Amino acid sequence: MKKFYSLLAVVAMTATVNAQSENIGTGATGNPSVATYTNYQNSGTWTFAGTADIRTTTPSTTYNGASGGNNVFFAAAGGRTFTISGINTSALSTVGFSFGWLTTTATAAITVEYSTDGTNFTAITVPVNATANSWNLKTFDGILPKSSSLVLRFTAPATGSGMRLDDIVISEKATMAVVDATKGKATLVKNTIVSNELIFGAAAKVYVYNTAGQVVKAAEVAENGRLDVSSLAKGTYVVTGIVNGQTVSQKIIKK
């Protein structure tokens, strides 16, 4: 018997079912308004509004899970907004929240607020970026409430900085723990130290989590199938899937 770091089974099951994300889609043309754009990842499920627009320039990069493609652009003219409505966090135990963010002026602040009724908003304190024109991942656990009608609103400052936003993720906060793995447990990942590809020992719907408990990759894989993870930063991750009705989690090291 050996020990390895894995997601607790209950947490893993909840997270795989309830992770929600918005990558702003791909291939936008003509810099459409966030209110009129229709190719969101969650079009038809979430509702989008505001005065910011969609751009393909300066795509997200460097952080785990950066999708590239489109991003929300807040012009330096200031006061631009982006609002997402219809987010359901009621099934989550502890709500995890993250987003990718870039500013053209170092230390410029963005206002992030949430509401459960669409009228009364509560602000979240967001640490500023220390470097201009660099994408950063902002992560929060336990700040957002459980609600069937959560609203998120992002507002750029009135003057002084252009901003970009991408990869909004709402998920169960995943807790890491040391657990025993018996020799008889089904093997999900064949190569636990990887450079570019994961190789799977069984067919499964799999999720790759970073150490903050965020889903950075998700895919349906076949037995002996491969999953490209070359875009992930070096470090430790947890891969979770269901193999023959059994939840299996394995630690991998990306080198």
C-alpha positions in Angstrom: 0.0 0.0 0.0 1.3 3.5 -0.7 0.1 7.0 0.0 -0.5 9.8 -2.5 -2.2 13.1 -2.6 -5.7 13.0 -4.0 -9.0 14.7 -3.8 -11.3 13.3 -1.2 -13.9 11.1 -2.9 -17.0 13.2 -1.9 -15.3 16.5 -2.8 -14.1 15.1 -6.2 -17.6 13.8 -7.1 -19.2 17.2 -6.2 -16.6 19.2 -8.1 -16.8 17.2 -11.3 -20.6 17.6 -11.4 -20.7 21.3 -10.4 -17.8 23.0 -12.0 -19.0 25.9 -14.3 -16.8 28.1 -16.4 -17.0 30.8 -19.1 -14.1 31.1 -21.5 -15.7 33.9 -23.6 -15.7 31.7 -26.7 -13.5 32.1 -29.8 -13.3 33.9 -33.1 -15.2 37.2 -32.3 -15.2 39.7 -35.2 -15.8 43.4 -35.1 -15.3 43.8 -31.3 -18.9 43.1 -30.4 -20.5 44.4 -27.2 -20.7 41.9 -24.3 -24.5 42.5 -24.4 -24.9 41.5 -28.1 -22.3 38.8 -28.5 -23.8 35.3 -28.8 -21.0 32.9 -28.8 -20.3 32.6 -25.1 -19.5 29.2 -23.7 -22.7 29.4 -21.6 -25.0 31.2 -24.1 -28.5 30.2 -23.2 -27.6 29.3 -19.6 -26.1 32.4 -18.3 -27.1 36.0 -19.3 -24.5 38.6 -20.2 -24.8 42.4 -20.2 -22.7 45.5 -19.8 -20.7 48.1 -21.8 -17.4 46.3 -22.3 -16.7 44.5 -25.6 -15.2 41.2 -26.8 -11.7 41.1 -28.3 -9.4 38.4 -29.7 -6.2 40.5 -29.2 -3.9 39.8 -26.2 -5.4 36.4 -25.5 -5.1 34.9 -22.0 -1.9 33.0 -21.3 0.6 32.0 -18.5 -1.8 30.9 -15.8 -3.2 27.3 -15.4 -6.3 26.9 -17.5 -5.8 30.0 -19.7 -8.0 29.4 -22.7 -6.7 32.0 -25.2 -9.3 32.9 -27.7 -11.7 35.7 -26.9 -11.5 37.9 -23.8 -13.6 40.8 -22.3 -12.0 44.1 -23.0 -12.6 47.2 -20.7 -11.4 50.3 -22.6 -9.3 52.8 -20.8 -12.0 55.4 -21.4 -13.2 53.9 -18.1 -16.3 52.8 -16.3 -17.0 49.8 -18.6 -18.9 46.9 -17.1 -19.5 43.2 -17.6 -22.3 41.4 -15.8 -23.2 37.7 -15.7 -26.6 36.6 -14.4 -28.2 33.2 -13.8 -25.3 31.5 -12.1 -26.4 28.6 -9.9 -24.2 27.9 -6.9 -26.9 26.3 -4.7 -25.5 22.8 -5.0 -22.0 23.7 -3.9 -20.7 23.3 -0.3 -18.0 25.9 -0.5 -18.0 28.1 -3.6 -14.7 28.5 -5.4 -14.4 31.4 -7.8 -11.5 32.5 -10.1 -10.8 34.5 -13.2 -8.0 35.6 -15.4 -7.2 39.3 -15.4 -4.8 41.7 -17.2 -4.4 45.5 -16.7 -2.5 47.9 -18.9 -1.5 50.0 -15.8 0.2 48.2 -12.9 -1.7 48.3 -9.6 -5.0 49.5 -11.3 -8.0 48.1 -9.5 -11.1 46.3 -10.8 -14.4 46.2 -8.9 -15.9 42.8 -8.6 -19.3 42.5 -7.0 -21.9 39.8 -6.4 -25.7 39.8 -5.8 -28.4 37.3 -5.2 -31.3 39.6 -6.2 -29.8 41.6 -9.0 -30.2 44.8 -7.0 -28.1 44.8 -3.9 -24.4 44.1 -4.6 -21.5 43.2 -2.3 -17.9 44.0 -3.3 -15.1 41.5 -3.3 -11.5 42.8 -2.5 -9.3 41.8 -5.5 -5.5 42.0 -5.1 -4.1 44.3 -7.8 -1.6 43.1 -10.5 1.9 44.0 -9.8 2.9 44.0 -13.4 1.2 45.8 -16.4 0.1 43.8 -19.4 0.5 40.4 -17.7 -2.3 37.9 -17.2 -2.8 36.8 -13.6 -5.2 34.3 -12.1 -7.3 35.6 -9.2 -8.7 32.9 -6.9 -11.2 33.1 -4.1 -12.7 30.4 -1.9 -15.8 30.8 0.3 -16.5 34.4 -0.7 -19.5 33.9 -3.0 -22.8 32.7 -1.5 -24.9 29.7 -2.3 -27.7 31.0 -4.6 -29.8 29.7 -7.5 -29.7 33.2 -9.1 -26.2 34.6 -8.5 -25.1 37.7 -10.4 -21.4 38.8 -10.9 -20.5 42.3 -12.0 -17.1 43.4 -13.1 -16.4 47.2 -13.4 -13.2 48.9 -14.6 -12.0 52.1 -13.0 -13.4 55.4 -14.4 -10.0 56.5 -15.7 -6.5 55.3 -16.2 -6.3 51.7 -17.3 -7.5 49.3 -20.0 -8.4 45.8 -18.7 -9.1 42.3 -19.9 -11.0 39.4 -18.4 -11.2 35.7 -19.2 -11.8 32.2 -17.8 -14.4 32.8 -15.1 -14.7 29.6 -13.1 -17.3 28.7 -10.4 -16.7 25.4 -8.7 -16.6 23.4 -5.5 -13.5 24.3 -3.5 -11.6 21.1 -3.6 -9.6 20.0 -0.5 -6.4 18.1 -0.8 -5.8 15.2 1.6 -3.4 12.2 2.0 -5.3 9.0 1.6 -4.3 5.3 1.2 -4.4 3.8 -2.3 -4.6 0.0 -2.4 -2.8 -1.9 -5.0 -6.0 -3.3 -6.3 -7.6 0.2 -7.1 -8.3 0.8 -10.8 -5.5 2.7 -12.6 -6.7 5.8 -14.2 -3.5 7.5 -15.4 -0.6 5.3 -16.6 2.1 8.0 -16.6 2.0 10.1 -13.4 5.1 12.1 -14.3 4.4 13.8 -17.6 5.8 16.3 -20.1 3.1 16.8 -22.7 0.5 14.0 -22.6 -1.5 11.9 -20.1 -2.0 8.3 -21.0 -5.1 6.6 -19.6 -5.5 3.0 -18.5 -9.3 3.1 -18.7 -12.1 4.9 -20.5 -13.6 7.7 -18.3 -14.8 11.3 -18.1 -11.8 12.9 -16.5 -11.0 16.2 -14.8 -7.6 17.7 -14.0 -7.4 19.9 -10.9 -4.6 22.3 -9.9 -3.6 22.6 -6.3 -6.2 25.4 -5.7 -8.9 22.9 -6.6 -9.7 24.4 -10.0 -10.6 22.4 -13.0 -7.9 23.2 -15.6 -8.7 20.3 -18.1 -11.7 18.2 -18.7 -12.2 15.5 -21.4 -13.8 12.2 -22.4 -10.9 9.6 -22.8 -10.7 6.1 -24.1 -8.6 3.3 -22.8 -5.0 4.0 -23.8 -6.3 7.4 -24.9 -4.1 10.5 -24.6 -4.8 14.0 -23.3 -2.6 17.0 -24.2 -1.4 18.9 -21.1 1.5 20.7 -22.7 -0.1 24.1 -21.9 -0.2 23.4 -18.2 2.5 25.0 -16.0 5.0 22.7 -14.3 3.7 21.4 -10.9 1.4 19.0 -9.2 -2.1 18.2 -10.3 -4.8 15.7 -9.5 -6.7 13.7 -12.1 -10.1 12.4 -11.2 -12.5 10.1 -13.1 -15.0 7.3 -12.6 -13.7 3.9 -13.6 -16.1 1.0 -13.5 -18.3 2.9 -11.1 -15.4 3.7 -8.8 -14.1 7.3 -8.2 -10.4 7.2 -8.8 -8.0 10.2 -8.1 -4.3 10.2 -8.9 -1.6 12.8 -8.4 0.4 13.7 -11.4 3.6 15.8 -11.7 3.9 18.0 -14.8 7.6 18.5 -15.5 
